[in-house]
């Protein structure tokens, strides 16, 4: 099967695993402070040309921001980002199923850079979310949630290449 199709599907699976992990982590008191509504608010702002916010929590809510947040998270943050993994594996020749499991985990951890250096600063929370909401720990929460994301990407790639 096409590695880019597999990676996109794996990214969607990984995004769902990420959401499940974030729910359990939040129950244990570990949160990044990011909600799906804030992701949607940011995504809708991008469509209007607004890249960054002074503090996205103070930006007025937008109609449809929760739906936009889910769509952005699953289709772009999950599926489209995973295309980078397919590109990497094609470029390196890592096409064996065993490569994908470990490679997916490493990729998931590497994708923690996206919220740390892109999303959280655009929210107005600074690099690594150090000015995020009180009680949040974006640095650790991103690592914890992005690990299962990568595992989902790698597992789907491994399954698809072994068939």
ChimeraX attribute file (.defattr): number of C-alpha atoms within 10 A of each C-alpha:
attribute: neighborCount
match mode: 1-to-1
recipient: residues
	/A:1	10
	/A:2	10
	/A:3	20
	/A:4	19
	/A:5	16
	/A:6	24
	/A:7	31
	/A:8	26
	/A:9	22
	/A:10	29
	/A:11	32
	/A:12	26
	/A:13	22
	/A:14	32
	/A:15	27
	/A:16	18
	/A:17	20
	/A:18	23
	/A:19	17
	/A:20	13
	/A:21	19
	/A:22	21
	/A:23	15
	/A:24	13
	/A:25	16
	/A:26	14
	/A:27	10
	/A:28	9
	/A:29	12
	/A:30	19
	/A:31	24
	/A:32	24
	/A:33	19
	/A:34	20
	/A:35	13
	/A:36	17
	/A:37	19
	/A:38	21
	/A:39	23
	/A:40	24
	/A:41	25
	/A:42	26
	/A:43	20
	/A:44	20
	/A:45	17
	/A:46	12
	/A:47	9
	/A:48	9
	/A:49	9
	/A:50	12
	/A:51	15
	/A:52	17
	/A:53	17
	/A:54	13
	/A:55	17
	/A:56	19
	/A:57	19
	/A:58	8
	/A:59	14
	/A:60	8
	/A:61	14
	/A:62	15
	/A:63	11
	/A:64	12
	/A:65	20
	/A:66	18
	/A:67	15
	/A:68	20
	/A:69	22
	/A:70	16
	/A:71	17
	/A:72	20
	/A:73	21
	/A:74	20
	/A:75	17
	/A:76	17
	/A:77	19
	/A:78	27
	/A:79	25
	/A:80	19
	/A:81	18
	/A:82	32
	/A:83	22
	/A:84	15
	/A:85	25
	/A:86	24
	/A:87	14
	/A:88	14
	/A:89	19
	/A:90	13
	/A:91	10
	/A:92	9
	/A:93	10
	/A:94	14
	/A:95	17
	/A:96	13
	/A:97	19
	/A:98	16
	/A:99	15
	/A:100	26
	/A:101	21
	/A:102	15
	/A:103	22
	/A:104	29
	/A:105	21
	/A:106	16
	/A:107	23
	/A:108	29
	/A:109	20
	/A:110	14
	/A:111	20
	/A:112	22
	/A:113	17
	/A:114	14
	/A:115	21
	/A:116	21
	/A:117	14
	/A:118	15
	/A:119	21
	/A:120	26
	/A:121	22
	/A:122	21
	/A:123	26
	/A:124	18
	/A:125	22
	/A:126	18
	/A:127	20
	/A:128	23
	/A:129	25
	/A:130	17
	/A:131	17
	/A:132	22
	/A:133	16
	/A:134	9
	/A:135	11
	/A:136	19
	/A:137	19
	/A:138	26
	/A:139	18
	/A:140	14
	/A:141	21
	/A:142	25
	/A:143	18
	/A:144	20
	/A:145	26
	/A:146	28
	/A:147	23
	/A:148	25
	/A:149	31
	/A:150	32
	/A:151	27
	/A:152	29
	/A:153	33
	/A:154	32
	/A:155	25
	/A:156	25
	/A:157	33
	/A:158	24
	/A:159	15
	/A:160	17
	/A:161	17
	/A:162	12
	/A:163	7
